[in-house]
């Protein structure tokens, strides 16, 4: 972000805001029941990728 012209204080502020929005997104996911555990599908996805790609 330094190359884009942001000073260290602005970078810190932006990173803090990103973390806040990510936390809000996670709260909404949990509240709506939209969390998805992909571990149950990992082996099948790997098989499909290995077979067709």
Beta strands, then each sheet from edge to edge (+ up, - down):
end
